[in-house]
């Protein structure tokens, strides 16, 4: 189920129609109030969220999603007329998984939705051929079922936390710069200041440490550069 919060009726209806024609279930909402009410009845698999909305804006709604226990791991794509790198990074810093600026192509929207849902292993007709587990020290991840473990304890990771951990685990011992991780995991190039990577690393360390005491240190900080996974 995909929920799309958008006050422009034409854009919303066109997107819902396109998604439905591709085999997805999709519902549209004009504002945060109706969206929240629907989430209490059924938690969606993906949220498409405009920033400029009547009443409560998309940033506030995104904060609610990431702070809500049933909703915090639901992938969110920001759809907005704001297309600068700064606006994009602001959304990503707040926990968005993807960002698409208006005007956008409907087939690109459908493709990005399919990619986000594929990572959650719920896209209609999707097949993930990368089924081999990666094991480094106390950590183990499986790309096929999108699960991660530390010391045998399963980690509750968001989509980007999983992607970041996987990136580090694919090449243990290699130092990745913050800008490289931002480009490879979040698919954006940004030369300014952003805490996106640092915030996700801190959360990953905490979750790994909670599951396997002391193992949070396996993600090492490379001072003035970025991060690496201890080999």
C-alpha positions as CSV (number, residue, x, y, z in Angstrom):
1,X,0.0,0.0,0.0
2,X,1.4,3.4,-1.0
3,X,0.1,6.6,0.5
4,X,0.6,9.9,-1.3
5,X,0.1,13.2,0.5
6,X,-0.4,16.0,-2.0
7,X,-2.8,19.0,-2.1
8,X,-2.7,19.3,-5.9
9,X,-5.6,17.1,-7.1
10,X,-4.4,16.7,-10.6
11,X,-0.9,15.6,-9.7
12,X,-2.2,13.3,-6.9
13,X,-4.8,11.6,-9.1
14,X,-2.4,11.2,-12.0
15,X,0.2,9.5,-9.7
16,X,-2.4,7.3,-8.0
17,X,-3.7,6.2,-11.4
18,X,-0.2,5.4,-12.7
19,X,0.8,3.4,-9.6
20,X,-2.5,1.5,-9.7
21,X,-2.0,0.6,-13.4
22,X,1.4,-0.9,-12.5
23,X,-0.1,-3.2,-9.9
24,X,0.3,-1.2,-6.7
25,X,-2.3,-0.3,-4.2
26,X,-2.3,3.5,-3.7
27,X,-4.3,6.1,-1.8
28,X,-4.1,9.8,-1.9
29,X,-4.6,12.4,0.8
30,X,-4.9,16.2,0.7
31,X,-3.4,17.0,4.1
32,X,-1.7,15.6,7.2
33,X,-4.9,15.1,9.1
34,X,-6.5,12.7,6.7
35,X,-3.1,10.9,6.2
36,X,-2.6,10.4,10.0
37,X,-6.1,9.1,10.3
38,X,-5.5,6.5,7.6
39,X,-2.1,5.5,9.1
40,X,-3.9,4.6,12.4
41,X,-6.1,2.2,10.4
42,X,-3.5,0.7,8.1
43,X,0.3,1.3,8.1
44,X,1.4,1.8,4.5
45,X,4.4,0.2,2.8
46,X,5.6,3.4,1.3
47,X,4.8,7.1,1.8
48,X,5.1,9.8,-1.0
49,X,5.1,13.2,0.7
50,X,4.9,16.7,-0.6
51,X,6.6,19.5,1.5
52,X,4.3,22.4,0.7
53,X,0.9,21.4,2.1
54,X,-2.0,23.3,3.6
55,X,-1.8,23.4,7.4
56,X,0.8,21.0,8.6
57,X,3.8,20.8,6.1
58,X,5.6,17.7,4.9
59,X,8.6,18.2,7.1
60,X,6.4,18.1,10.2
61,X,4.6,15.0,8.8
62,X,8.0,13.3,8.2
63,X,9.1,14.0,11.8
64,X,5.9,12.4,13.0
65,X,6.5,9.3,10.8
66,X,10.0,8.8,12.1
67,X,8.9,9.3,15.7
68,X,5.9,6.9,15.4
69,X,6.6,3.3,16.5
70,X,4.4,1.6,13.8
71,X,5.6,4.0,11.1
72,X,9.3,4.8,11.8
73,X,10.7,2.2,9.4
74,X,8.3,2.9,6.5
75,X,10.3,4.3,3.5
76,X,9.4,7.9,2.6
77,X,10.0,9.7,-0.7
78,X,9.8,13.5,-0.7
79,X,8.0,15.0,-3.8
80,X,8.3,18.7,-3.9
81,X,8.8,21.8,-6.2
82,X,11.9,22.6,-4.1
83,X,14.8,21.1,-6.1
84,X,18.0,22.6,-4.7
85,X,20.7,20.4,-3.1
86,X,20.1,22.1,0.2
87,X,16.4,21.3,0.3
88,X,17.2,17.7,-0.8
89,X,19.7,17.2,2.0
90,X,17.4,18.8,4.6
91,X,14.8,16.1,3.8
92,X,17.3,13.3,3.8
93,X,18.7,14.6,7.2
94,X,15.2,14.3,8.6
95,X,14.9,10.7,7.6
96,X,13.6,10.7,4.0
97,X,14.7,7.7,1.9
98,X,14.5,9.4,-1.5
99,X,13.7,12.8,-3.1
100,X,12.1,13.7,-6.4
101,X,11.7,17.3,-7.5
102,X,8.7,18.6,-9.5
103,X,8.0,18.5,-12.3
104,X,8.7,14.7,-12.5
105,X,8.0,12.0,-15.0
106,X,5.3,9.6,-13.9
107,X,7.3,6.5,-15.0
108,X,10.3,7.8,-13.0
109,X,8.1,8.0,-10.0
110,X,6.8,4.5,-10.5
111,X,10.4,3.2,-11.0
112,X,11.6,4.9,-7.8
113,X,8.6,3.5,-5.9
114,X,9.4,0.0,-7.2
115,X,13.1,0.4,-6.1
116,X,12.2,1.5,-2.6
117,X,9.7,-1.3,-2.2
118,X,12.1,-3.8,-3.7
119,X,14.5,-3.0,-0.9
120,X,11.7,-3.9,1.5
121,X,11.1,-7.1,-0.6
122,X,7.5,-6.2,-1.2
123,X,7.4,-4.8,-4.8
124,X,4.9,-6.7,-7.1
125,X,6.8,-9.1,-9.2
126,X,10.2,-8.1,-7.9
127,X,13.1,-10.5,-7.7
128,X,16.3,-10.0,-5.7
129,X,19.1,-12.1,-7.1
130,X,21.6,-11.0,-4.4
131,X,20.8,-13.7,-1.9
132,X,24.2,-14.4,-0.4
133,X,24.8,-13.3,3.2
134,X,27.7,-11.1,4.1
135,X,29.4,-11.8,7.4
136,X,32.0,-9.6,9.1
137,X,32.9,-10.3,12.7
138,X,29.7,-10.3,14.8
139,X,27.7,-8.8,11.9
140,X,25.7,-10.6,9.3
141,X,23.3,-9.3,6.6
142,X,21.2,-10.9,4.0
143,X,20.3,-8.8,1.0
144,X,17.6,-11.3,-0.1
145,X,15.3,-10.8,2.9
146,X,16.8,-7.4,4.0
147,X,17.7,-8.6,7.5
148,X,20.7,-7.7,9.6
149,X,22.1,-9.4,12.7
150,X,24.7,-8.5,15.4
151,X,25.9,-11.3,17.6
152,X,22.9,-13.4,16.5
153,X,20.4,-10.7,17.5
154,X,18.3,-9.2,14.6
155,X,18.6,-5.4,14.2
156,X,15.6,-3.2,13.5
157,X,17.1,-1.0,10.8
158,X,15.6,1.6,8.5
159,X,16.2,1.2,4.7
160,X,19.1,3.6,4.7
161,X,20.7,2.2,7.8
162,X,20.6,-1.2,6.2
163,X,22.1,0.2,2.9
164,X,24.8,2.0,4.8
165,X,25.7,-1.1,6.8
166,X,25.8,-3.2,3.7
167,X,28.1,-0.7,2.0
168,X,30.6,-0.8,4.8
169,X,30.4,-4.6,5.1
170,X,31.0,-5.2,1.4
171,X,34.5,-3.8,1.8
172,X,35.7,-4.1,5.4
173,X,38.8,-2.2,6.3
174,X,38.3,0.3,3.5
175,X,37.8,3.9,4.5
176,X,34.8,5.7,2.9
177,X,34.5,9.4,2.9
178,X,31.3,11.0,4.0
179,X,30.7,12.4,0.5
180,X,31.2,9.0,-1.1
181,X,28.8,7.4,1.3
182,X,26.3,10.2,0.7
183,X,26.6,9.6,-3.0
184,X,26.6,5.8,-3.0
185,X,23.9,5.2,-0.3
186,X,21.7,8.3,-0.7
187,X,22.4,8.8,-4.4
188,X,23.2,12.6,-4.1
189,X,26.4,14.6,-4.5
190,X,26.6,17.5,-2.0
191,X,29.6,19.7,-1.2
192,X,28.0,21.6,1.8
193,X,27.5,20.6,5.4
194,X,25.2,17.8,6.3
195,X,24.9,15.4,9.2
196,X,23.1,12.7,7.3
197,X,25.9,10.2,7.3
198,X,27.1,11.0,10.9
199,X,23.6,10.7,12.3
200,X,23.0,7.3,10.6
201,X,26.4,6.0,11.8
202,X,25.6,7.0,15.3
203,X,22.3,5.2,15.2
204,X,23.8,2.1,13.7
205,X,26.5,2.0,16.4
206,X,23.8,2.3,19.1
207,X,21.7,-0.5,17.6
208,X,24.6,-2.8,17.1
209,X,25.9,-2.1,20.6
210,X,22.5,-2.7,22.2
211,X,22.3,-6.1,20.4
212,X,25.8,-7.1,21.0
213,X,27.5,-5.2,23.8
214,X,30.7,-3.5,22.7
215,X,30.3,-4.3,19.0
216,X,29.2,-0.8,18.1
217,X,32.9,0.0,17.8
218,X,33.2,-2.1,14.7
219,X,32.3,1.0,12.7
220,X,35.4,3.1,13.1
221,X,35.7,6.9,12.5
222,X,38.5,8.0,10.2
223,X,39.2,11.4,11.6
224,X,38.5,14.3,9.1
225,X,37.5,11.8,6.4
226,X,34.7,9.3,7.1
227,X,34.1,5.8,8.3
228,X,35.2,2.2,7.8
229,X,34.2,-1.2,9.2
230,X,36.9,-3.0,11.1
231,X,38.1,-5.9,9.1
